[in-house]
């Protein structure tokens, strides 16, 4: 059953990533140079939609809170984010969109995947150094959510209701998606939402 | 053909919701480690070993957290690995249905050509190096754009926000320096 779900959800994810333009380095480049922000609006709306549905479903008892999987916070998360951002901008691919771009028929994405496999192997080889450096040690409680989510195994950073905060932040993401202009780097402005 | 952001954003959010509703949040970059493990074990069969308690590996990263990566590499037909293979299939289908990608675009995207001309091998080198840095960073961070940024921020996890801050801090200047045209 799990494998069937993996195929169905995975295929849907790959299909939608391709349809929103995330597998296209021209679209990623347009977003990261702030010249074309349609994909940024897509991503913000997606995070907001997912958040509202998930926390709303949890409050109604329709979504199993134990399905949540929160990753630990540590300094390496930030350093790794810095590295990923540089490589993402240079190549136009992140791990998920890189493999999807290869599926969509892009040859440069195959080189990206080969580089990715080598990069992951390099991390596997150097992991003990990072581990010993202390940069992988938890900060601010490690696996924490911003609010305290009722019934979850993760602690809240702030003593507020985690699911209400989740819905509120979800609405903020949706709002920002709507008000963000499609172009903020100067130059031509196209179709600024009036609402 | 690209979906407009309202429909595309809703559908993408619905997929992330479906994943957490039915199984668990989406993540991708770990599977590069799993594929490395599969390849390494094929070349050197002692790389992953089965013990009484489960699986382990001669590599400390592969063996961490009770050998869960080693276990998944030894059994590739698990949810997370099949999920990524299915993503490739989904993107292939989408691309096929919208008429595929032009021959020029396949080797180097238009934004590359606008800045660096018809230099596919230079593009392959940058894609390779970019992949190296992205996956090294993703493993250091413990997740990538899918797991940290999308799934993480959706769940209001602190680590997702820390990751997104780091990623955009370098991504925007890098893109602006490298791709002035296109």
HADDOCK unambig.tbl for C-alpha pairs under 7 A between the chains (distance, minus, plus):
assign (segid A and resid 2 and name CA) (segid B and resid 79 and name CA) 6.03 0.50 0.50
assign (segid A and resid 3 and name CA) (segid B and resid 78 and name CA) 6.88 0.50 0.50
assign (segid A and resid 3 and name CA) (segid B and resid 79 and name CA) 5.47 0.50 0.50
assign (segid A and resid 3 and name CA) (segid B and resid 82 and name CA) 6.94 0.50 0.50
assign (segid A and resid 6 and name CA) (segid B and resid 79 and name CA) 5.40 0.50 0.50
assign (segid A and resid 6 and name CA) (segid B and resid 82 and name CA) 5.98 0.50 0.50
assign (segid A and resid 6 and name CA) (segid B and resid 83 and name CA) 4.48 0.50 0.50
assign (segid A and resid 7 and name CA) (segid B and resid 82 and name CA) 6.55 0.50 0.50
assign (segid A and resid 7 and name CA) (segid B and resid 83 and name CA) 5.70 0.50 0.50
assign (segid A and resid 7 and name CA) (segid B and resid 86 and name CA) 5.09 0.50 0.50
assign (segid A and resid 9 and name CA) (segid B and resid 15 and name CA) 6.91 0.50 0.50
assign (segid A and resid 9 and name CA) (segid B and resid 19 and name CA) 6.62 0.50 0.50
assign (segid A and resid 10 and name CA) (segid B and resid 83 and name CA) 4.56 0.50 0.50
assign (segid A and resid 10 and name CA) (segid B and resid 84 and name CA) 6.22 0.50 0.50
assign (segid A and resid 10 and name CA) (segid B and resid 86 and name CA) 4.89 0.50 0.50
assign (segid A and resid 10 and name CA) (segid B and resid 87 and name CA) 4.66 0.50 0.50
assign (segid A and resid 11 and name CA) (segid B and resid 86 and name CA) 4.70 0.50 0.50
assign (segid A and resid 11 and name CA) (segid B and resid 87 and name CA) 4.58 0.50 0.50
assign (segid A and resid 11 and name CA) (segid B and resid 89 and name CA) 6.04 0.50 0.50
assign (segid A and resid 11 and name CA) (segid B and resid 90 and name CA) 3.99 0.50 0.50
assign (segid A and resid 12 and name CA) (segid B and resid 15 and name CA) 6.99 0.50 0.50
assign (segid A and resid 12 and name CA) (segid B and resid 90 and name CA) 6.07 0.50 0.50
assign (segid A and resid 13 and name CA) (segid B and resid 15 and name CA) 6.23 0.50 0.50
assign (segid A and resid 13 and name CA) (segid B and resid 87 and name CA) 6.09 0.50 0.50
assign (segid A and resid 14 and name CA) (segid B and resid 87 and name CA) 4.04 0.50 0.50
assign (segid A and resid 14 and name CA) (segid B and resid 88 and name CA) 6.17 0.50 0.50
assign (segid A and resid 14 and name CA) (segid B and resid 90 and name CA) 4.60 0.50 0.50
assign (segid A and resid 14 and name CA) (segid B and resid 91 and name CA) 4.60 0.50 0.50
assign (segid A and resid 15 and name CA) (segid B and resid 90 and name CA) 4.41 0.50 0.50
assign (segid A and resid 15 and name CA) (segid B and resid 91 and name CA) 4.52 0.50 0.50
assign (segid A and resid 15 and name CA) (segid B and resid 93 and name CA) 6.97 0.50 0.50
assign (segid A and resid 15 and name CA) (segid B and resid 94 and name CA) 5.26 0.50 0.50
assign (segid A and resid 16 and name CA) (segid B and resid 12 and name CA) 6.25 0.50 0.50
assign (segid A and resid 18 and name CA) (segid B and resid 91 and name CA) 5.57 0.50 0.50
assign (segid A and resid 18 and name CA) (segid B and resid 94 and name CA) 6.51 0.50 0.50
assign (segid A and resid 19 and name CA) (segid B and resid 2 and name CA) 5.33 0.50 0.50
assign (segid A and resid 19 and name CA) (segid B and resid 3 and name CA) 5.85 0.50 0.50
assign (segid A and resid 19 and name CA) (segid B and resid 94 and name CA) 6.89 0.50 0.50
assign (segid A and resid 20 and name CA) (segid B and resid 2 and name CA) 5.38 0.50 0.50
assign (segid A and resid 20 and name CA) (segid B and resid 3 and name CA) 5.32 0.50 0.50
assign (segid A and resid 20 and name CA) (segid B and resid 8 and name CA) 5.51 0.50 0.50
assign (segid A and resid 21 and name CA) (segid B and resid 2 and name CA) 5.79 0.50 0.50
assign (segid A and resid 25 and name CA) (segid B and resid 109 and name CA) 6.46 0.50 0.50
assign (segid A and resid 26 and name CA) (segid B and resid 109 and name CA) 6.41 0.50 0.50
assign (segid A and resid 26 and name CA) (segid B and resid 110 and name CA) 6.48 0.50 0.50
assign (segid A and resid 26 and name CA) (segid B and resid 111 and name CA) 5.34 0.50 0.50
assign (segid A and resid 29 and name CA) (segid B and resid 175 and name CA) 6.38 0.50 0.50
assign (segid A and resid 32 and name CA) (segid B and resid 171 and name CA) 6.39 0.50 0.50
assign (segid A and resid 32 and name CA) (segid B and resid 172 and name CA) 4.87 0.50 0.50
assign (segid A and resid 32 and name CA) (segid B and resid 175 and name CA) 5.76 0.50 0.50
assign (segid A and resid 33 and name CA) (segid B and resid 172 and name CA) 5.84 0.50 0.50
assign (segid A and resid 33 and name CA) (segid B and resid 175 and name CA) 5.46 0.50 0.50
assign (segid A and resid 33 and name CA) (segid B and resid 176 and name CA) 4.98 0.50 0.50
assign (segid A and resid 38 and name CA) (segid B and resid 5 and name CA) 5.96 0.50 0.50
assign (segid A and resid 39 and name CA) (segid B and resid 5 and name CA) 6.68 0.50 0.50
assign (segid A and resid 41 and name CA) (segid B and resid 5 and name CA) 6.14 0.50 0.50
assign (segid A and resid 42 and name CA) (segid B and resid 5 and name CA) 4.52 0.50 0.50
assign (segid A and resid 42 and name CA) (segid B and resid 6 and name CA) 6.56 0.50 0.50
assign (segid A and resid 42 and name CA) (segid B and resid 8 and name CA) 6.08 0.50 0.50
assign (segid A and resid 42 and name CA) (segid B and resid 9 and name CA) 4.11 0.50 0.50
assign (segid A and resid 43 and name CA) (segid B and resid 9 and name CA) 6.01 0.50 0.50
assign (segid A and resid 45 and name CA) (segid B and resid 9 and name CA) 4.97 0.50 0.50
assign (segid A and resid 45 and name CA) (segid B and resid 10 and name CA) 6.48 0.50 0.50
assign (segid A and resid 46 and name CA) (segid B and resid 9 and name CA) 4.44 0.50 0.50
assign (segid A and resid 46 and name CA) (segid B and resid 10 and name CA) 5.57 0.50 0.50
assign (segid A and resid 46 and name CA) (segid B and resid 12 and name CA) 5.35 0.50 0.50
assign (segid A and resid 46 and name CA) (segid B and resid 13 and name CA) 3.78 0.50 0.50
assign (segid A and resid 47 and name CA) (segid B and resid 13 and name CA) 5.93 0.50 0.50
assign (segid A and resid 47 and name CA) (segid B and resid 150 and name CA) 5.92 0.50 0.50
assign (segid A and resid 47 and name CA) (segid B and resid 153 and name CA) 6.95 0.50 0.50
assign (segid A and resid 47 and name CA) (segid B and resid 154 and name CA) 5.18 0.50 0.50
assign (segid A and resid 48 and name CA) (segid B and resid 154 and name CA) 6.79 0.50 0.50
assign (segid A and resid 49 and name CA) (segid B and resid 10 and name CA) 6.32 0.50 0.50
assign (segid A and resid 49 and name CA) (segid B and resid 13 and name CA) 5.12 0.50 0.50
assign (segid A and resid 50 and name CA) (segid B and resid 13 and name CA) 4.54 0.50 0.50
assign (segid A and resid 50 and name CA) (segid B and resid 14 and name CA) 6.14 0.50 0.50
assign (segid A and resid 50 and name CA) (segid B and resid 16 and name CA) 5.94 0.50 0.50
assign (segid A and resid 50 and name CA) (segid B and resid 17 and name CA) 4.97 0.50 0.50
assign (segid A and resid 50 and name CA) (segid B and resid 154 and name CA) 6.09 0.50 0.50
assign (segid A and resid 51 and name CA) (segid B and resid 154 and name CA) 4.67 0.50 0.50
assign (segid A and resid 51 and name CA) (segid B and resid 155 and name CA) 6.36 0.50 0.50
assign (segid A and resid 53 and name CA) (segid B and resid 17 and name CA) 6.60 0.50 0.50
assign (segid A and resid 54 and name CA) (segid B and resid 17 and name CA) 6.08 0.50 0.50
assign (segid A and resid 63 and name CA) (segid B and resid 21 and name CA) 5.65 0.50 0.50
assign (segid A and resid 64 and name CA) (segid B and resid 21 and name CA) 6.95 0.50 0.50
assign (segid A and resid 67 and name CA) (segid B and resid 20 and name CA) 5.98 0.50 0.50
assign (segid A and resid 67 and name CA) (segid B and resid 23 and name CA) 6.55 0.50 0.50
assign (segid A and resid 67 and name CA) (segid B and resid 24 and name CA) 5.24 0.50 0.50
assign (segid A and resid 68 and name CA) (segid B and resid 20 and name CA) 6.81 0.50 0.50
assign (segid A and resid 68 and name CA) (segid B and resid 24 and name CA) 6.56 0.50 0.50
assign (segid A and resid 68 and name CA) (segid B and resid 25 and name CA) 6.83 0.50 0.50
assign (segid A and resid 69 and name CA) (segid B and resid 24 and name CA) 6.93 0.50 0.50
assign (segid A and resid 69 and name CA) (segid B and resid 25 and name CA) 6.48 0.50 0.50
assign (segid A and resid 70 and name CA) (segid B and resid 152 and name CA) 6.61 0.50 0.50
assign (segid A and resid 70 and name CA) (segid B and resid 157 and name CA) 5.98 0.50 0.50
assign (segid A and resid 71 and name CA) (segid B and resid 159 and name CA) 6.30 0.50 0.50
assign (segid A and resid 72 and name CA) (segid B and resid 159 and name CA) 6.07 0.50 0.50
assign (segid A and resid 73 and name CA) (segid B and resid 158 and name CA) 6.49 0.50 0.50
assign (segid A and resid 73 and name CA) (segid B and resid 159 and name CA) 4.44 0.50 0.50
assign (segid A and resid 76 and name CA) (segid B and resid 140 and name CA) 5.88 0.50 0.50
assign (segid A and resid 76 and name CA) (segid B and resid 141 and name CA) 5.42 0.50 0.50
assign (segid A and resid 77 and name CA) (segid B and resid 140 and name CA) 6.57 0.50 0.50
assign (segid A and resid 77 and name CA) (segid B and resid 141 and name CA) 3.74 0.50 0.50
assign (segid A and resid 77 and name CA) (segid B and resid 142 and name CA) 6.74 0.50 0.50
assign (segid A and resid 77 and name CA) (segid B and resid 159 and name CA) 6.94 0.50 0.50
assign (segid A and resid 77 and name CA) (segid B and resid 162 and name CA) 6.73 0.50 0.50
assign (segid A and resid 77 and name CA) (segid B and resid 163 and name CA) 5.60 0.50 0.50
assign (segid A and resid 78 and name CA) (segid B and resid 141 and name CA) 6.79 0.50 0.50
assign (segid A and resid 78 and name CA) (segid B and resid 162 and name CA) 5.73 0.50 0.50
assign (segid A and resid 78 and name CA) (segid B and resid 163 and name CA) 5.26 0.50 0.50
assign (segid A and resid 78 and name CA) (segid B and resid 166 and name CA) 5.09 0.50 0.50
assign (segid A and resid 79 and name CA) (segid B and resid 166 and name CA) 6.81 0.50 0.50
assign (segid A and resid 80 and name CA) (segid B and resid 137 and name CA) 3.88 0.50 0.50
assign (segid A and resid 80 and name CA) (segid B and resid 138 and name CA) 5.74 0.50 0.50
assign (segid A and resid 80 and name CA) (segid B and resid 140 and name CA) 5.10 0.50 0.50
assign (segid A and resid 80 and name CA) (segid B and resid 141 and name CA) 4.49 0.50 0.50
assign (segid A and resid 81 and name CA) (segid B and resid 137 and name CA) 6.24 0.50 0.50
assign (segid A and resid 81 and name CA) (segid B and resid 138 and name CA) 6.94 0.50 0.50
assign (segid A and resid 81 and name CA) (segid B and resid 141 and name CA) 6.32 0.50 0.50
assign (segid A and resid 81 and name CA) (segid B and resid 163 and name CA) 4.93 0.50 0.50
assign (segid A and resid 81 and name CA) (segid B and resid 164 and name CA) 6.74 0.50 0.50
assign (segid A and resid 81 and name CA) (segid B and resid 166 and name CA) 4.51 0.50 0.50
assign (segid A and resid 81 and name CA) (segid B and resid 167 and name CA) 4.35 0.50 0.50
assign (segid A and resid 82 and name CA) (segid B and resid 166 and name CA) 4.54 0.50 0.50
assign (segid A and resid 82 and name CA) (segid B and resid 167 and name CA) 4.83 0.50 0.50
assign (segid A and resid 82 and name CA) (segid B and resid 169 and name CA) 6.72 0.50 0.50
assign (segid A and resid 82 and name CA) (segid B and resid 170 and name CA) 5.57 0.50 0.50
assign (segid A and resid 83 and name CA) (segid B and resid 133 and name CA) 6.07 0.50 0.50
assign (segid A and resid 83 and name CA) (segid B and resid 134 and name CA) 6.26 0.50 0.50
assign (segid A and resid 83 and name CA) (segid B and resid 137 and name CA) 4.98 0.50 0.50
assign (segid A and resid 84 and name CA) (segid B and resid 133 and name CA) 6.24 0.50 0.50
assign (segid A and resid 84 and name CA) (segid B and resid 134 and name CA) 4.11 0.50 0.50
assign (segid A and resid 84 and name CA) (segid B and resid 137 and name CA) 4.98 0.50 0.50
assign (segid A and resid 84 and name CA) (segid B and resid 138 and name CA) 6.15 0.50 0.50
assign (segid A and resid 84 and name CA) (segid B and resid 167 and name CA) 6.01 0.50 0.50
assign (segid A and resid 85 and name CA) (segid B and resid 167 and name CA) 3.99 0.50 0.50
assign (segid A and resid 85 and name CA) (segid B and resid 168 and name CA) 5.93 0.50 0.50
assign (segid A and resid 85 and name CA) (segid B and resid 170 and name CA) 5.20 0.50 0.50
assign (segid A and resid 85 and name CA) (segid B and resid 171 and name CA) 4.23 0.50 0.50
assign (segid A and resid 86 and name CA) (segid B and resid 170 and name CA) 5.24 0.50 0.50
assign (segid A and resid 86 and name CA) (segid B and resid 171 and name CA) 4.91 0.50 0.50
assign (segid A and resid 86 and name CA) (segid B and resid 174 and name CA) 5.91 0.50 0.50
assign (segid A and resid 87 and name CA) (segid B and resid 130 and name CA) 4.15 0.50 0.50
assign (segid A and resid 87 and name CA) (segid B and resid 131 and name CA) 6.53 0.50 0.50
assign (segid A and resid 87 and name CA) (segid B and resid 133 and name CA) 5.39 0.50 0.50
assign (segid A and resid 87 and name CA) (segid B and resid 134 and name CA) 5.02 0.50 0.50
assign (segid A and resid 88 and name CA) (segid B and resid 130 and name CA) 6.52 0.50 0.50
assign (segid A and resid 88 and name CA) (segid B and resid 134 and name CA) 6.30 0.50 0.50
assign (segid A and resid 88 and name CA) (segid B and resid 171 and name CA) 6.60 0.50 0.50
assign (segid A and resid 89 and name CA) (segid B and resid 171 and name CA) 5.03 0.50 0.50
assign (segid A and resid 89 and name CA) (segid B and resid 174 and name CA) 5.96 0.50 0.50
assign (segid A and resid 89 and name CA) (segid B and resid 175 and name CA) 5.02 0.50 0.50
assign (segid A and resid 90 and name CA) (segid B and resid 126 and name CA) 6.87 0.50 0.50
assign (segid A and resid 90 and name CA) (segid B and resid 130 and name CA) 5.96 0.50 0.50
assign (segid A and resid 90 and name CA) (segid B and resid 174 and name CA) 6.77 0.50 0.50
assign (segid A and resid 90 and name CA) (segid B and resid 175 and name CA) 6.46 0.50 0.50
assign (segid A and resid 91 and name CA) (segid B and resid 126 and name CA) 6.21 0.50 0.50
assign (segid A and resid 91 and name CA) (segid B and resid 127 and name CA) 4.72 0.50 0.50
assign (segid A and resid 91 and name CA) (segid B and resid 130 and name CA) 5.10 0.50 0.50
assign (segid A and resid 94 and name CA) (segid B and resid 134 and name CA) 6.85 0.50 0.50
assign (segid A and resid 94 and name CA) (segid B and resid 145 and name CA) 6.64 0.50 0.50
assign (segid A and resid 95 and name CA) (segid B and resid 28 and name CA) 6.50 0.50 0.50
assign (segid A and resid 95 and name CA) (segid B and resid 29 and name CA) 5.73 0.50 0.50
assign (segid A and resid 95 and name CA) (segid B and resid 144 and name CA) 6.91 0.50 0.50
assign (segid A and resid 96 and name CA) (segid B and resid 28 and name CA) 5.73 0.50 0.50
assign (segid A and resid 96 and name CA) (segid B and resid 146 and name CA) 6.94 0.50 0.50
assign (segid A and resid 99 and name CA) (segid B and resid 88 and name CA) 6.06 0.50 0.50
assign (segid A and resid 100 and name CA) (segid B and resid 87 and name CA) 6.17 0.50 0.50
assign (segid A and resid 100 and name CA) (segid B and resid 88 and name CA) 4.80 0.50 0.50
assign (segid A and resid 100 and name CA) (segid B and resid 91 and name CA) 5.26 0.50 0.50
assign (segid A and resid 103 and name CA) (segid B and resid 88 and name CA) 4.68 0.50 0.50
assign (segid A and resid 103 and name CA) (segid B and resid 89 and name CA) 6.37 0.50 0.50
assign (segid A and resid 103 and name CA) (segid B and resid 91 and name CA) 5.55 0.50 0.50
assign (segid A and resid 103 and name CA) (segid B and resid 92 and name CA) 4.57 0.50 0.50
assign (segid A and resid 104 and name CA) (segid B and resid 91 and name CA) 5.33 0.50 0.50
assign (segid A and resid 104 and name CA) (segid B and resid 92 and name CA) 4.45 0.50 0.50
assign (segid A and resid 104 and name CA) (segid B and resid 95 and name CA) 5.07 0.50 0.50
assign (segid A and resid 105 and name CA) (segid B and resid 101 and name CA) 6.72 0.50 0.50
assign (segid A and resid 105 and name CA) (segid B and resid 106 and name CA) 6.44 0.50 0.50
assign (segid A and resid 106 and name CA) (segid B and resid 106 and name CA) 4.35 0.50 0.50
assign (segid A and resid 106 and name CA) (segid B and resid 107 and name CA) 6.43 0.50 0.50
assign (segid A and resid 107 and name CA) (segid B and resid 106 and name CA) 5.42 0.50 0.50
assign (segid A and resid 107 and name CA) (segid B and resid 107 and name CA) 5.22 0.50 0.50
assign (segid A and resid 108 and name CA) (segid B and resid 107 and name CA) 5.53 0.50 0.50
assign (segid A and resid 108 and name CA) (segid B and resid 108 and name CA) 6.57 0.50 0.50
assign (segid A and resid 108 and name CA) (segid B and resid 124 and name CA) 5.26 0.50 0.50
assign (segid A and resid 108 and name CA) (segid B and resid 127 and name CA) 6.22 0.50 0.50
assign (segid A and resid 109 and name CA) (segid B and resid 127 and name CA) 6.88 0.50 0.50
assign (segid A and resid 111 and name CA) (segid B and resid 124 and name CA) 5.83 0.50 0.50
assign (segid A and resid 111 and name CA) (segid B and resid 127 and name CA) 5.89 0.50 0.50
assign (segid A and resid 111 and name CA) (segid B and resid 128 and name CA) 4.82 0.50 0.50
assign (segid A and resid 112 and name CA) (segid B and resid 127 and name CA) 4.66 0.50 0.50
assign (segid A and resid 112 and name CA) (segid B and resid 128 and name CA) 4.39 0.50 0.50
assign (segid A and resid 112 and name CA) (segid B and resid 130 and name CA) 6.64 0.50 0.50
assign (segid A and resid 112 and name CA) (segid B and resid 131 and name CA) 4.51 0.50 0.50
assign (segid A and resid 113 and name CA) (segid B and resid 131 and name CA) 6.16 0.50 0.50
assign (segid A and resid 114 and name CA) (segid B and resid 128 and name CA) 6.50 0.50 0.50
assign (segid A and resid 115 and name CA) (segid B and resid 128 and name CA) 4.33 0.50 0.50
assign (segid A and resid 115 and name CA) (segid B and resid 129 and name CA) 5.91 0.50 0.50
assign (segid A and resid 115 and name CA) (segid B and resid 131 and name CA) 4.60 0.50 0.50
assign (segid A and resid 115 and name CA) (segid B and resid 132 and name CA) 4.36 0.50 0.50
assign (segid A and resid 116 and name CA) (segid B and resid 131 and name CA) 4.23 0.50 0.50
assign (segid A and resid 116 and name CA) (segid B and resid 132 and name CA) 4.47 0.50 0.50
assign (segid A and resid 116 and name CA) (segid B and resid 134 and name CA) 6.84 0.50 0.50
assign (segid A and resid 116 and name CA) (segid B and resid 135 and name CA) 5.05 0.50 0.50
assign (segid A and resid 117 and name CA) (segid B and resid 32 and name CA) 5.64 0.50 0.50
assign (segid A and resid 117 and name CA) (segid B and resid 36 and name CA) 6.32 0.50 0.50
assign (segid A and resid 118 and name CA) (segid B and resid 132 and name CA) 6.07 0.50 0.50
assign (segid A and resid 119 and name CA) (segid B and resid 132 and name CA) 4.00 0.50 0.50
assign (segid A and resid 119 and name CA) (segid B and resid 133 and name CA) 6.23 0.50 0.50
assign (segid A and resid 119 and name CA) (segid B and resid 135 and name CA) 5.30 0.50 0.50
assign (segid A and resid 119 and name CA) (segid B and resid 136 and name CA) 4.70 0.50 0.50
assign (segid A and resid 120 and name CA) (segid B and resid 32 and name CA) 6.37 0.50 0.50
assign (segid A and resid 120 and name CA) (segid B and resid 33 and name CA) 5.79 0.50 0.50
assign (segid A and resid 120 and name CA) (segid B and resid 135 and name CA) 5.30 0.50 0.50
assign (segid A and resid 120 and name CA) (segid B and resid 136 and name CA) 5.21 0.50 0.50
assign (segid A and resid 120 and name CA) (segid B and resid 139 and name CA) 6.60 0.50 0.50
assign (segid A and resid 121 and name CA) (segid B and resid 33 and name CA) 6.87 0.50 0.50
assign (segid A and resid 121 and name CA) (segid B and resid 36 and name CA) 6.52 0.50 0.50
assign (segid A and resid 122 and name CA) (segid B and resid 136 and name CA) 6.87 0.50 0.50
assign (segid A and resid 123 and name CA) (segid B and resid 136 and name CA) 5.48 0.50 0.50
assign (segid A and resid 123 and name CA) (segid B and resid 139 and name CA) 6.70 0.50 0.50
assign (segid A and resid 124 and name CA) (segid B and resid 61 and name CA) 5.37 0.50 0.50
assign (segid A and resid 127 and name CA) (segid B and resid 61 and name CA) 6.18 0.50 0.50
assign (segid A and resid 144 and name CA) (segid B and resid 157 and name CA) 5.91 0.50 0.50
assign (segid A and resid 144 and name CA) (segid B and resid 158 and name CA) 6.07 0.50 0.50
assign (segid A and resid 145 and name CA) (segid B and resid 156 and name CA) 5.34 0.50 0.50
assign (segid A and resid 145 and name CA) (segid B and resid 157 and name CA) 4.15 0.50 0.50
assign (segid A and resid 145 and name CA) (segid B and resid 158 and name CA) 5.63 0.50 0.50
assign (segid A and resid 146 and name CA) (segid B and resid 156 and name CA) 5.64 0.50 0.50
assign (segid A and resid 146 and name CA) (segid B and resid 157 and name CA) 6.08 0.50 0.50
assign (segid A and resid 146 and name CA) (segid B and resid 158 and name CA) 6.08 0.50 0.50
assign (segid A and resid 166 and name CA) (segid B and resid 156 and name CA) 6.21 0.50 0.50
